Amino acid sequence: MTELSYVEQARLHKSAVATAMGIDEVLISALVESFYCRIRAHPVLGAIFAAKVVDWPPHLQRMKDFWASIAIESGRFHGNPMLKHIAIPGLASAHFQMWLDLWDETISEVVANPDAARLFHDRAQRIATSLQTGIALHKGGLAALTKEKHHADGN
């Protein structure tokens, strides 16, 4: 009998925790489908996505794989979201806040378990923060990051 590596043990644990919260492929699919339906109808975000996504079924599948990797540790997602977001001209913190607001609305309607809802909310917050930081660094280095943080704080 072979012992599991630390990574394998961590993946199994993450998967077990997700299962205990009711997070599975069906829930993730419903969450992603509902969320992107809202995105496509949104007056600001809809146009941004329409300019970048020409074939929605593959994009939705990638997003399902992404969220399964985040929540269940499926390991199916391989990609670089940072590069995709850096390539979108004019993307600002206001866009990320709109995205987060729609995500939270969708979570409240699709995800029944409060712990699962909190997990999806927290992960989305971290992702948004990480993407905004990466975009600011790419566009203007540390000075831009400091300016973005200063602006986000209302100063």
DSSP file (Angstrom, degrees, kcal/mol; ACC not computed):
  #  RESIDUE AA STRUCTURE BP1 BP2  ACC     N-H-->O    O-->H-N    N-H-->O    O-->H-N    TCO  KAPPA ALPHA  PHI   PSI    X-CA   Y-CA   Z-CA
    1    1 A M              0   0    0      0, 0.0     2,-0.4     0, 0.0     0, 0.0   0.000 360.0 360.0 360.0 131.9    0.0    0.0    0.0
    2    2 A T        -     0   0    0      1,-0.0     2,-0.2     0, 0.0     0, 0.0  -0.716 360.0-125.8 -93.7 137.6    1.4    3.4   -1.0
    3    3 A E        -     0   0    0     -2,-0.4     2,-0.2     1,-0.1    -1,-0.0  -0.573  29.1-114.2 -78.2 144.2    1.2    6.4    1.3
    4    4 A L        -     0   0    0     -2,-0.2    -1,-0.1     1,-0.1     2,-0.0  -0.530  29.4-117.3 -77.0 143.7   -0.4    9.5   -0.2
    5    5 A S     >  -     0   0    0     -2,-0.2     4,-2.6     1,-0.1     5,-0.2  -0.258  30.2-103.2 -70.7 167.2    1.8   12.5   -0.7
    6    6 A Y  H  > S+     0   0    0      1,-0.2     4,-2.6     2,-0.2     5,-0.2   0.911 123.8  50.8 -57.4 -43.7    1.1   15.7    1.2
    7    7 A V  H  > S+     0   0    0      2,-0.2     4,-2.4     1,-0.2    -1,-0.2   0.917 110.3  48.6 -62.9 -44.1   -0.5   17.2   -1.9
    8    8 A E  H  > S+     0   0    0      2,-0.2     4,-2.3     1,-0.2    -1,-0.2   0.904 112.4  48.9 -63.4 -41.0   -2.7   14.2   -2.5
    9    9 A Q  H  X S+     0   0    0     -4,-2.6     4,-2.4     2,-0.2    -2,-0.2   0.910 110.9  50.3 -63.6 -42.4   -3.8   14.3    1.2
   10   10 A A  H  X S+     0   0    0     -4,-2.6     4,-2.6     2,-0.2    -2,-0.2   0.899 110.5  49.7 -63.8 -40.7   -4.6   18.0    1.0
   11   11 A R  H  X S+     0   0    0     -4,-2.4     4,-2.4     2,-0.2    -2,-0.2   0.920 111.2  48.6 -64.4 -43.6   -6.6   17.5   -2.2
   12   12 A L  H  X S+     0   0    0     -4,-2.3     4,-2.3     2,-0.2    -2,-0.2   0.903 112.3  49.0 -62.9 -40.7   -8.6   14.7   -0.6
   13   13 A H  H  X S+     0   0    0     -4,-2.4     4,-2.6     2,-0.2     5,-0.2   0.939 111.3  48.8 -64.0 -46.8   -9.2   16.9    2.5
   14   14 A K  H  X S+     0   0    0     -4,-2.6     4,-2.3     1,-0.2    -2,-0.2   0.902 112.4  49.2 -60.0 -41.6  -10.4   19.8    0.4
   15   15 A S  H  X S+     0   0    0     -4,-2.4     4,-2.5     2,-0.2    -1,-0.2   0.896 110.6  49.8 -64.8 -41.2  -12.7   17.6   -1.6
   16   16 A A  H  X S+     0   0    0     -4,-2.3     4,-2.2     2,-0.2    -2,-0.2   0.902 110.8  49.6 -65.5 -41.0  -14.2   16.1    1.6
   17   17 A V  H  X S+     0   0    0     -4,-2.6     4,-1.2     2,-0.2    -2,-0.2   0.920 111.9  48.7 -63.1 -43.7  -14.8   19.6    3.1
   18   18 A A  H ><>S+     0   0    0     -4,-2.3     5,-2.8     1,-0.2     3,-0.5   0.925 110.6  50.4 -61.9 -45.3  -16.5   20.7   -0.1
   19   19 A T  H ><5S+     0   0    0     -4,-2.5     3,-1.4     1,-0.2    -1,-0.2   0.894 106.5  55.1 -60.1 -41.1  -18.6   17.6   -0.2
   20   20 A A  H 3<5S+     0   0    0     -4,-2.2    -1,-0.2     1,-0.3    -2,-0.2   0.794 108.8  49.0 -63.6 -27.5  -19.7   18.2    3.4
   21   21 A M  T <<5S-     0   0    0     -4,-1.2    -1,-0.3    -3,-0.5    95,-0.3   0.443 122.0-107.1 -90.0  -0.7  -20.8   21.7    2.5
   22   22 A G  T < 5 +     0   0    0     -3,-1.4     2,-0.6    -4,-0.4    -3,-0.2   0.633  69.1 148.6  85.1  13.5  -22.8   20.3   -0.5
   23   23 A I      < +     0   0    0     -5,-2.8    -1,-0.3    -6,-0.2     2,-0.3  -0.739  17.0 139.1 -85.8 119.8  -20.3   21.7   -3.1
   24   24 A D     >  -     0   0    0     -2,-0.6     4,-2.5    -3,-0.1     5,-0.2  -0.856  68.2 -83.0-145.8-178.8  -20.3   19.4   -6.1
   25   25 A E  H  > S+     0   0    0     -2,-0.3     4,-2.5     1,-0.2     5,-0.2   0.854 125.0  54.5 -59.6 -36.8  -20.1   19.6   -9.9
   26   26 A V  H  > S+     0   0    0      2,-0.2     4,-2.3     1,-0.2    -1,-0.2   0.926 110.1  45.5 -65.6 -45.1  -23.9   20.2  -10.1
   27   27 A L  H  > S+     0   0    0      2,-0.2     4,-2.7     1,-0.2    -2,-0.2   0.931 113.6  49.3 -64.0 -45.5  -23.8   23.1   -7.8
   28   28 A I  H  X S+     0   0    0     -4,-2.5     4,-2.8     1,-0.2     5,-0.3   0.909 110.5  51.0 -61.7 -41.9  -20.8   24.7   -9.5
   29   29 A S  H  X S+     0   0    0     -4,-2.5     4,-2.7    -5,-0.2     5,-0.2   0.934 112.0  46.3 -60.8 -46.4  -22.5   24.3  -12.9
   30   30 A A  H  X S+     0   0    0     -4,-2.3     4,-2.3     2,-0.2     5,-0.2   0.905 113.7  49.5 -62.8 -41.6  -25.7   26.0  -11.7
   31   31 A L  H  X S+     0   0    0     -4,-2.7     4,-2.5     2,-0.2    -2,-0.2   0.939 114.3  43.6 -63.4 -48.7  -23.7   28.8  -10.0
   32   32 A V  H  X S+     0   0    0     -4,-2.8     4,-2.6     2,-0.2     5,-0.2   0.925 114.7  49.0 -65.3 -46.0  -21.5   29.4  -13.1
   33   33 A E  H  X S+     0   0    0     -4,-2.7     4,-1.4    -5,-0.3    -2,-0.2   0.933 115.2  44.3 -60.3 -46.5  -24.5   29.2  -15.6
   34   34 A S  H  X S+     0   0    0     -4,-2.3     4,-1.7    -5,-0.2    -1,-0.2   0.911 113.7  50.7 -64.9 -43.1  -26.6   31.6  -13.5
   35   35 A F  H  X S+     0   0    0     -4,-2.5     4,-2.4    -5,-0.2    -2,-0.2   0.935 111.2  46.3 -62.3 -47.9  -23.8   34.0  -12.9
   36   36 A Y  H  X S+     0   0    0     -4,-2.6     4,-2.3     1,-0.2    -1,-0.2   0.749 106.1  59.7 -73.3 -21.0  -22.8   34.3  -16.5
   37   37 A C  H  X S+     0   0    0     -4,-1.4     4,-1.1    -5,-0.2    -1,-0.2   0.915 109.6  44.4 -64.2 -42.8  -26.4   34.8  -17.5
   38   38 A R  H  X S+     0   0    0     -4,-1.7     4,-1.0     2,-0.2     3,-0.3   0.908 111.6  53.3 -65.9 -42.9  -26.4   37.8  -15.2
   39   39 A I  H >< S+     0   0    0     -4,-2.4     3,-1.0     1,-0.2    -2,-0.2   0.937 107.0  51.1 -57.6 -48.0  -23.0   39.0  -16.6
   40   40 A R  H 3< S+     0   0    0     -4,-2.3    -1,-0.2     1,-0.3    -2,-0.2   0.799 113.2  45.7 -63.8 -28.1  -24.3   38.8  -20.2
   41   41 A A  H 3< S+     0   0    0     -4,-1.1    -1,-0.3    -3,-0.3    -2,-0.2   0.574  87.1 110.4 -89.1 -10.3  -27.3   40.9  -19.3
   42   42 A H    <X  -     0   0    0     -4,-1.0     4,-1.4    -3,-1.0     5,-0.4  -0.449  69.7-135.0 -70.9 134.9  -25.4   43.5  -17.3
   43   43 A P  T  4 S+     0   0    0      0, 0.0     4,-0.2     0, 0.0    -1,-0.1   0.783  99.1  22.4 -64.0 -27.8  -25.2   46.9  -19.0
   44   44 A V  T  > S+     0   0    0      2,-0.1     4,-1.3     3,-0.1     3,-0.4   0.848 128.2  41.2-102.2 -54.9  -21.5   47.4  -18.3
   45   45 A L  H  > S+     0   0    0      1,-0.2     4,-2.6     2,-0.2     5,-0.3   0.835 106.5  64.9 -67.2 -32.3  -20.0   44.0  -17.8
   46   46 A G  H  X S+     0   0    0     -4,-1.4     4,-2.5     1,-0.2    -1,-0.2   0.898 102.9  47.7 -57.0 -42.3  -22.0   42.4  -20.6
   47   47 A A  H  > S+     0   0    0     -3,-0.4     4,-1.6    -5,-0.4    -1,-0.2   0.880 110.2  52.0 -67.9 -38.1  -20.2   44.5  -23.2
   48   48 A I  H  X S+     0   0    0     -4,-1.3     4,-0.7     1,-0.2    -2,-0.2   0.940 114.6  42.1 -63.3 -47.0  -16.8   43.7  -21.8
   49   49 A F  H >X S+     0   0    0     -4,-2.6     4,-3.4     1,-0.2     3,-1.0   0.895 110.0  57.2 -67.9 -39.5  -17.5   40.0  -21.9
   50   50 A A  H 3< S+     0   0    0     -4,-2.5    -1,-0.2    -5,-0.3    -2,-0.2   0.839 104.5  53.9 -60.7 -32.2  -19.1   40.2  -25.4
   51   51 A A  H 3< S+     0   0    0     -4,-1.6    -1,-0.3     1,-0.1    -2,-0.2   0.726 121.3  29.4 -73.2 -21.1  -15.9   41.8  -26.7
   52   52 A K  H << S+     0   0    0     -3,-1.0     2,-0.7    -4,-0.7    -2,-0.2   0.731 109.8  64.6-111.0 -29.8  -13.8   38.9  -25.4
   53   53 A V     <  +     0   0    0     -4,-3.4     3,-0.2     1,-0.2    -1,-0.2  -0.867  45.0 160.9-105.6 112.5  -16.0   35.8  -25.4
   54   54 A V  S    S+     0   0    0     -2,-0.7     2,-0.5     1,-0.3    -1,-0.2   0.700  74.1  41.7 -99.4 -24.1  -17.1   34.7  -28.9
   55   55 A D     >  -     0   0    0      1,-0.1     4,-1.3     2,-0.0    -1,-0.3  -0.888  67.7-172.8-128.3  99.7  -18.0   31.1  -28.0
   56   56 A W  H  > S+     0   0    0     -2,-0.5     4,-3.0     1,-0.2     5,-0.3   0.866  73.8  62.2 -68.3 -41.4  -19.8   30.8  -24.7
   57   57 A P  H  > S+     0   0    0      0, 0.0     4,-2.2     0, 0.0    -1,-0.2   0.919 107.7  43.9 -55.4 -45.9  -20.1   27.1  -24.1
   58   58 A P  H  > S+     0   0    0      0, 0.0     4,-2.3     0, 0.0    -2,-0.2   0.902 114.2  51.5 -64.8 -36.6  -16.3   26.5  -24.0
   59   59 A H  H  X S+     0   0    0     -4,-1.3     4,-2.3     2,-0.2     5,-0.2   0.936 109.9  48.8 -63.5 -44.7  -15.9   29.6  -21.8
   60   60 A L  H  X S+     0   0    0     -4,-3.0     4,-2.2     1,-0.2    -1,-0.2   0.897 110.4  51.2 -62.2 -39.8  -18.6   28.4  -19.4
   61   61 A Q  H  X S+     0   0    0     -4,-2.2     4,-2.5    -5,-0.3    -1,-0.2   0.908 109.3  50.5 -64.5 -40.3  -16.9   25.0  -19.2
   62   62 A R  H  X S+     0   0    0     -4,-2.3     4,-2.6     1,-0.2    -2,-0.2   0.897 110.8  49.3 -62.3 -39.3  -13.5   26.6  -18.4
   63   63 A M  H  X S+     0   0    0     -4,-2.3     4,-2.7     2,-0.2    -2,-0.2   0.861 110.0  50.8 -69.9 -34.3  -15.2   28.6  -15.7
   64   64 A K  H  X S+     0   0    0     -4,-2.2     4,-2.3     2,-0.2    -2,-0.2   0.915 112.1  47.3 -65.9 -42.3  -16.8   25.5  -14.2
   65   65 A D  H  X S+     0   0    0     -4,-2.5     4,-2.3     2,-0.2    12,-0.5   0.908 111.8  51.6 -62.9 -41.8  -13.4   23.8  -14.3
   66   66 A F  H  X S+     0   0    0     -4,-2.6     4,-2.0     1,-0.2    -2,-0.2   0.951 113.0  42.8 -59.6 -51.9  -11.9   26.9  -12.7
   67   67 A W  H  X S+     0   0    0     -4,-2.7     4,-2.9     1,-0.2     5,-0.4   0.824 111.8  54.8 -69.8 -30.2  -14.4   27.0   -9.8
   68   68 A A  H  X>S+     0   0    0     -4,-2.3     4,-2.6     2,-0.2     5,-1.7   0.905 109.3  48.6 -65.2 -39.7  -14.2   23.2   -9.4
   69   69 A S  H  <5S+     0   0    0     -4,-2.3    -2,-0.2     4,-0.3    -1,-0.2   0.880 115.3  45.1 -65.5 -37.0  -10.5   23.6   -9.0
   70   70 A I  H  <5S+     0   0    0     -4,-2.0    -2,-0.2    -5,-0.2    -1,-0.2   0.931 127.7  25.1 -70.2 -46.3  -11.0   26.4   -6.4
   71   71 A A  H  <5S+     0   0    0     -4,-2.9    -3,-0.2    -5,-0.1    -2,-0.2   0.823 137.9  20.2 -93.6 -34.1  -13.7   24.7   -4.4
   72   72 A I  T  <5S-     0   0    0     -4,-2.6    -3,-0.2    -5,-0.4    -4,-0.1   0.658  93.3-122.4-111.2 -22.5  -13.3   21.0   -4.9
   73   73 A E      < +     0   0    0     -5,-1.7    -4,-0.3    -6,-0.2   -58,-0.1   0.927  50.2 158.8  73.8  50.6   -9.6   20.7   -6.0
   74   74 A S        -     0   0    0     -6,-0.7    -5,-0.2    -9,-0.2    -8,-0.1   0.798  39.2-144.0 -74.7 -28.1  -10.5   18.9   -9.2
   75   75 A G        +     0   0    0    -10,-0.2    -9,-0.1    -9,-0.1    -1,-0.1   0.589  65.5 117.4  75.5   9.8   -7.2   19.9  -10.9
   76   76 A R        +     0   0    0    -11,-0.3     2,-0.4   -10,-0.0   -10,-0.1   0.784  48.7  88.3 -80.4 -26.7   -8.9   20.3  -14.3
   77   77 A F        +     0   0    0    -12,-0.5     2,-0.4   -11,-0.1   -15,-0.0  -0.584  45.9 168.2 -83.1 129.4   -8.2   24.0  -14.7
   78   78 A H        +     0   0    0     -2,-0.4     2,-0.3     2,-0.0   -12,-0.1  -0.969  32.1  89.6-135.6 120.2   -5.0   25.0  -16.4
   79   79 A G        -     0   0    0     -2,-0.4     3,-0.1   -13,-0.0    -2,-0.0  -0.980  69.1-100.2 174.7-178.5   -4.6   28.6  -17.5
   80   80 A N     >  +     0   0    0     -2,-0.3     4,-1.4     1,-0.1     3,-0.4  -0.779  26.8 178.3-130.7  87.5   -3.5   32.1  -16.6
   81   81 A P  H  > S+     0   0    0      0, 0.0     4,-2.2     0, 0.0     5,-0.2   0.818  80.0  64.5 -58.4 -30.7   -6.5   34.3  -15.6
   82   82 A M  H  > S+     0   0    0      1,-0.2     4,-2.6     2,-0.2     5,-0.2   0.944 101.7  47.4 -59.7 -48.4   -4.1   37.2  -14.9
   83   83 A L  H  > S+     0   0    0     -3,-0.4     4,-1.5     1,-0.2    -1,-0.2   0.891 110.6  52.8 -61.1 -39.4   -2.9   37.4  -18.5
   84   84 A K  H  < S+     0   0    0     -4,-1.4    -1,-0.2     1,-0.2    -2,-0.2   0.909 113.3  43.2 -61.9 -41.7   -6.5   37.3  -19.8
   85   85 A H  H >< S+     0   0    0     -4,-2.2     3,-1.4     1,-0.2    -2,-0.2   0.842 108.4  57.2 -76.6 -33.2   -7.5   40.2  -17.5
   86   86 A I  H 3< S+     0   0    0     -4,-2.6    -1,-0.2     1,-0.2    -2,-0.2   0.843 100.8  60.9 -61.6 -32.5   -4.4   42.3  -18.2
   87   87 A A  T 3< S+     0   0    0     -4,-1.5    -1,-0.2    -5,-0.2    -2,-0.2   0.505  82.6  93.3 -75.8  -3.9   -5.4   42.2  -21.9
   88   88 A I  S X  S-     0   0    0     -3,-1.4     3,-1.2    -4,-0.1     2,-0.1  -0.811  76.8-135.4 -94.3 111.9   -8.7   43.9  -21.2
   89   89 A P  T 3  S+     0   0    0      0, 0.0    -2,-0.1     0, 0.0    -3,-0.0  -0.379  81.5  11.9 -68.0 140.3   -8.2   47.7  -21.7
   90   90 A G  T 3  S+     0   0    0      1,-0.2     2,-0.3    -2,-0.1    -2,-0.0   0.534  78.6 159.1  78.0   6.7   -9.7   50.0  -19.1
   91   91 A L    <   +     0   0    0     -3,-1.2    -1,-0.2    -6,-0.2     2,-0.2  -0.491  18.4 174.8 -67.0 124.9  -10.5   47.3  -16.6
   92   92 A A    >>  -     0   0    0     -2,-0.3     4,-1.5     1,-0.0     3,-0.9  -0.761  48.2 -94.9-130.5 171.9  -10.8   49.1  -13.2
   93   93 A S  H 3> S+     0   0    0      1,-0.3     4,-2.2    -2,-0.2     5,-0.2   0.824 120.1  62.7 -58.9 -32.2  -11.7   48.4   -9.6
   94   94 A A  H 3> S+     0   0    0      1,-0.2     4,-2.1     2,-0.2    -1,-0.3   0.879 101.8  51.5 -61.5 -36.7  -15.3   49.5  -10.3
   95   95 A H  H <> S+     0   0    0     -3,-0.9     4,-2.4     2,-0.2    -1,-0.2   0.908 109.0  50.0 -66.2 -41.1  -15.7   46.6  -12.8
   96   96 A F  H  X S+     0   0    0     -4,-1.5     4,-2.7     1,-0.2    -2,-0.2   0.879 109.2  51.9 -65.3 -36.4  -14.4   44.1  -10.2
   97   97 A Q  H  X S+     0   0    0     -4,-2.2     4,-2.6     2,-0.2    -1,-0.2   0.903 109.3  49.3 -67.0 -39.6  -16.9   45.5   -7.7
   98   98 A M  H  X S+     0   0    0     -4,-2.1     4,-2.5     2,-0.2     5,-0.2   0.931 111.9  49.8 -60.6 -44.8  -19.7   45.0  -10.2
   99   99 A W  H  X S+     0   0    0     -4,-2.4     4,-2.4     1,-0.2    -2,-0.2   0.924 112.1  47.2 -59.1 -47.0  -18.5   41.5  -10.8
  100  100 A L  H  X S+     0   0    0     -4,-2.7     4,-2.8     2,-0.2    -1,-0.2   0.889 110.3  52.7 -64.3 -39.8  -18.4   40.7   -7.1
  101  101 A D  H  X S+     0   0    0     -4,-2.6     4,-2.2     2,-0.2    -2,-0.2   0.928 112.1  44.9 -62.3 -45.0  -21.8   42.2   -6.5
  102  102 A L  H  X S+     0   0    0     -4,-2.5     4,-2.4     2,-0.2    -2,-0.2   0.894 112.5  52.5 -65.3 -39.1  -23.3   40.0   -9.3
  103  103 A W  H  X S+     0   0    0     -4,-2.4     4,-2.9    -5,-0.2    -2,-0.2   0.935 110.3  47.3 -61.4 -47.1  -21.4   37.0   -7.9
  104  104 A D  H  X S+     0   0    0     -4,-2.8     4,-2.4     2,-0.2    -2,-0.2   0.893 110.7  51.7 -64.3 -39.4  -22.8   37.6   -4.4
  105  105 A E  H  X S+     0   0    0     -4,-2.2     4,-1.0    -5,-0.2    -1,-0.2   0.925 112.4  46.8 -60.1 -43.6  -26.3   38.0   -5.7
  106  106 A T  H >X S+     0   0    0     -4,-2.4     4,-2.2     1,-0.2     3,-0.6   0.921 110.2  52.3 -65.7 -44.9  -25.9   34.7   -7.6
  107  107 A I  H 3X S+     0   0    0     -4,-2.9     4,-2.6     1,-0.2    -1,-0.2   0.925 105.7  55.2 -55.8 -46.0  -24.5   32.9   -4.6
  108  108 A S  H 3< S+     0   0    0     -4,-2.4    -1,-0.2     1,-0.2    -2,-0.2   0.782 115.9  38.0 -62.3 -25.7  -27.4   34.0   -2.4
  109  109 A E  H << S+     0   0    0     -4,-1.0    -1,-0.2    -3,-0.6    -2,-0.2   0.737 127.0  31.4 -94.2 -25.5  -29.9   32.5   -4.9
  110  110 A V  H  < S+     0   0    0     -4,-2.2     2,-0.7     1,-0.2    -3,-0.2   0.791 105.3  66.9-105.2 -33.8  -28.0   29.3   -5.9
  111  111 A V     <  +     0   0    0     -4,-2.6    -1,-0.2    -5,-0.3     6,-0.1  -0.821  50.9 178.6-102.1 111.6  -25.9   28.2   -2.8
  112  112 A A        +     0   0    0     -2,-0.7    -1,-0.2   -90,-0.1   -90,-0.1   0.859  59.5  81.6 -80.3 -37.2  -28.1   27.1    0.1
  113  113 A N     >  -     0   0    0    -92,-0.2     4,-2.7     1,-0.2     5,-0.2  -0.578  69.9-148.5 -76.4 123.0  -25.3   26.1    2.6
  114  114 A P  H  > S+     0   0    0      0, 0.0     4,-2.3     0, 0.0    -1,-0.2   0.844  97.7  52.3 -61.7 -34.2  -24.0   29.2    4.4
  115  115 A D  H  > S+     0   0    0      2,-0.2     4,-2.2     1,-0.2     5,-0.1   0.906 111.4  46.5 -68.0 -40.0  -20.5   27.8    4.7
  116  116 A A  H  > S+     0   0    0    -95,-0.3     4,-2.5     2,-0.2     5,-0.2   0.912 111.8  51.4 -66.2 -42.3  -20.4   27.0    1.0
  117  117 A A  H  X S+     0   0    0     -4,-2.7     4,-2.5     1,-0.2    -2,-0.2   0.917 110.2  49.3 -60.0 -43.3  -21.7   30.5    0.2
  118  118 A R  H  X S+     0   0    0     -4,-2.3     4,-3.2     2,-0.2     5,-0.2   0.901 109.3  52.5 -63.5 -41.4  -19.0   32.0    2.4
  119  119 A L  H  X S+     0   0    0     -4,-2.2     4,-2.6     2,-0.2     5,-0.2   0.949 111.9  44.7 -59.9 -49.4  -16.3   29.9    0.7
  120  120 A F  H  X S+     0   0    0     -4,-2.5     4,-2.0     2,-0.2    -2,-0.2   0.897 115.5  48.5 -62.6 -40.1  -17.4   31.1   -2.8
  121  121 A H  H  X S+     0   0    0     -4,-2.5     4,-2.3    -5,-0.2    -2,-0.2   0.954 113.4  46.1 -63.1 -50.7  -17.7   34.7   -1.6
  122  122 A D  H  X S+     0   0    0     -4,-3.2     4,-2.3     1,-0.2    -2,-0.2   0.903 112.6  49.5 -61.9 -43.1  -14.2   34.6    0.1
  123  123 A R  H  X S+     0   0    0     -4,-2.6     4,-2.5    -5,-0.2    -1,-0.2   0.903 110.7  50.3 -64.7 -40.0  -12.5   33.0   -2.9
  124  124 A A  H  X S+     0   0    0     -4,-2.0     4,-2.7    -5,-0.2    -1,-0.2   0.901 109.3  51.8 -64.9 -39.8  -14.0   35.5   -5.3
  125  125 A Q  H  X S+     0   0    0     -4,-2.3     4,-2.5     2,-0.2    -2,-0.2   0.934 111.8  46.6 -59.7 -46.2  -12.9   38.4   -3.1
  126  126 A R  H  X S+     0   0    0     -4,-2.3     4,-2.7     2,-0.2    -2,-0.2   0.906 112.5  49.7 -63.4 -41.9   -9.3   37.0   -3.1
  127  127 A I  H  X S+     0   0    0     -4,-2.5     4,-2.9     2,-0.2     5,-0.2   0.934 111.4  48.4 -63.6 -46.2   -9.4   36.5   -6.8
  128  128 A A  H  X S+     0   0    0     -4,-2.7     4,-2.6     1,-0.2     5,-0.2   0.921 113.2  47.6 -60.8 -44.5  -10.6   40.0   -7.5
  129  129 A T  H  X S+     0   0    0     -4,-2.5     4,-2.4    -5,-0.2    -1,-0.2   0.926 113.1  48.5 -62.1 -45.0   -7.9   41.5   -5.2
  130  130 A S  H  X S+     0   0    0     -4,-2.7     4,-2.6     2,-0.2    -2,-0.2   0.920 112.8  47.1 -62.8 -44.9   -5.2   39.4   -6.8
  131  131 A L  H  X S+     0   0    0     -4,-2.9     4,-2.6     2,-0.2     5,-0.2   0.916 112.4  49.4 -64.9 -42.8   -6.3   40.3  -10.3
  132  132 A Q  H  X S+     0   0    0     -4,-2.6     4,-2.4    -5,-0.2    -1,-0.2   0.906 112.2  48.8 -62.9 -40.7   -6.5   44.0   -9.5
  133  133 A T  H  X S+     0   0    0     -4,-2.4     4,-2.5    -5,-0.2    -2,-0.2   0.936 112.7  47.6 -63.4 -46.8   -3.1   43.9   -7.9
  134  134 A G  H  X S+     0   0    0     -4,-2.6     4,-2.4     2,-0.2    -2,-0.2   0.895 112.1  49.2 -62.6 -41.4   -1.6   42.1  -10.9
  135  135 A I  H  X S+     0   0    0     -4,-2.6     4,-2.4     2,-0.2     5,-0.2   0.932 112.1  48.4 -63.9 -45.8   -3.2   44.5  -13.4
  136  136 A A  H  X S+     0   0    0     -4,-2.4     4,-2.1     1,-0.2     5,-0.3   0.912 113.1  47.6 -62.0 -43.5   -1.9   47.6  -11.4
  137  137 A L  H  X S+     0   0    0     -4,-2.5     4,-2.1     1,-0.2    -1,-0.2   0.909 113.0  49.0 -63.8 -41.5    1.6   46.1  -11.2
  138  138 A H  H  < S+     0   0    0     -4,-2.4    -2,-0.2    -5,-0.2    -1,-0.2   0.901 115.7  42.9 -64.5 -40.8    1.6   45.3  -14.9
  139  139 A K  H  < S-     0   0    0     -4,-2.4    -1,-0.2    -5,-0.2    -2,-0.2   0.778 139.8  -5.8 -81.3 -27.1    0.4   48.7  -15.9
  140  140 A G  H  X S-     0   0    0     -4,-2.1     4,-1.0     1,-0.2     3,-0.5   0.351  86.8-124.8-155.6  15.1    2.5   50.9  -13.7
  141  141 A G  H  X  -     0   0    0     -4,-2.1     4,-1.7    -5,-0.3     3,-0.4  -0.210  68.3 -30.8  69.6-162.3    4.6   49.0  -11.2
  142  142 A L  H  > S+     0   0    0      1,-0.2     4,-2.5     2,-0.2    -1,-0.2   0.823 135.3  60.6 -63.4 -33.3    4.5   49.7   -7.4
  143  143 A A  H  > S+     0   0    0     -3,-0.5     4,-2.2     1,-0.2    -1,-0.2   0.913 106.4  46.8 -61.8 -41.6    3.6   53.3   -7.9
  144  144 A A  H  X S+     0   0    0     -4,-1.0     4,-2.9    -3,-0.4    -1,-0.2   0.875 110.4  53.3 -67.0 -37.1    0.4   52.4   -9.7
  145  145 A L  H  X S+     0   0    0     -4,-1.7     4,-2.4     2,-0.2    -2,-0.2   0.920 110.2  46.8 -63.9 -43.4   -0.5   49.8   -7.1
  146  146 A T  H  X S+     0   0    0     -4,-2.5     4,-2.5     2,-0.2    -2,-0.2   0.906 113.4  49.1 -63.8 -42.4   -0.1   52.4   -4.3
  147  147 A K  H  X S+     0   0    0     -4,-2.2     4,-2.5     2,-0.2    -2,-0.2   0.913 111.5  49.1 -63.3 -43.8   -2.2   54.9   -6.4
  148  148 A E  H  X S+     0   0    0     -4,-2.9     4,-2.6     2,-0.2    -2,-0.2   0.912 112.8  47.4 -62.3 -43.8   -4.9   52.3   -7.0
  149  149 A K  H  X S+     0   0    0     -4,-2.4     4,-1.7     2,-0.2    -2,-0.2   0.912 112.4  49.8 -63.3 -43.4   -5.0   51.4   -3.2
  150  150 A H  H  <>S+     0   0    0     -4,-2.5     5,-2.1     1,-0.2    -2,-0.2   0.908 113.3  46.2 -62.1 -43.0   -5.2   55.1   -2.3
  151  151 A H  H ><5S+     0   0    0     -4,-2.5     3,-1.5     4,-0.2    -2,-0.2   0.892 109.9  53.3 -66.9 -41.6   -8.0   55.6   -4.8
  152  152 A A  H 3<5S+     0   0    0     -4,-2.6    -1,-0.2     1,-0.3    -2,-0.2   0.818 104.3  56.4 -65.0 -31.1   -9.9   52.5   -3.6
  153  153 A D  T 3<5S-     0   0    0     -4,-1.7    -1,-0.3    -5,-0.2    -2,-0.2   0.516 119.8-111.5 -79.4  -3.6   -9.7   53.8    0.0
  154  154 A G  T < 5       0   0    0     -3,-1.5    -3,-0.2    -4,-0.2    -2,-0.1   0.666 360.0 360.0  85.3  17.3  -11.5   57.0   -1.1
  155  155 A N      <       0   0    0     -5,-2.1    -4,-0.2    -6,-0.2    -5,-0.1   0.428 360.0 360.0 -99.8 360.0   -8.5   59.2   -0.6
